[in-house]
């Protein structure tokens, strides 16, 4: 992995559904163990994998998560299920997924996040399918340790971010503080992504002093997730983020470049 300090591209509680009928299924009590990995067939450096659990994605893969949302609900301008949109109607539920729509603001304005913010160590998975790759990758992205203190401030977001650089296609981990990237690790894609093929951004943030960052772009091959590209980094600087935060997804200016088919989160705290 390489690092830089500037960039112009984007980029104990348990999450519970809000009780609406949305197709969201939390894992049954005892179905997960602290520190287990999300289902993948890769030999990644995060340890052994686990599978099973009642939350099934629309691709047929059956990973184990503490929170899982497949967005299988009627089309709507609101994401629903307790998610908060920083900019109303920047995302919409369309055909069982969520898409960037309407707004032209940059990625700090286009956040969809959970209202809870007290998770430190965790792993997120965001299933993404590209609809258009003519001009850009559309910068699909997910955040962990997202700080609620400034999340509603215009142009501001603080947290760790995994995304596909819209211009280069590089898989990138960044530390964003307010309106600036202050640490970055990048890795070129091992091969071009394809339109209509399920991929998954999987992001793990662990520890304090240092903070260990592991990011993966995975591709669904058959019925298993395999690692397409991976990037890793360690934040041992004085600006490392050691306060608990929340889970968010987002997108840059481009609209209708991809849709998120499902999102999931596993918490390792405690």
Secondary structure, DSSP 8 states (H G I E B T S, - for coil): -EEES--S----------SSSSS-----TTS--TT-B-S-SS--TT--B----S---TTS-----SEEE---S--BSS--TT-EESSTTSEEEETTEEEE-S----GGGSEEE-S---B-SEEEEEEEEES--SS-----EEEEEE-TTSTTSTT---EEEEEE-TTT--EEEEEEETTEEEEEEEE--SS---TT-EEEEEEEEE-SSSEEEEEEEEEEETTEEEEEEEEEEEE-STT---S-BEEEEE--S--SSEEEEEEEEEE---
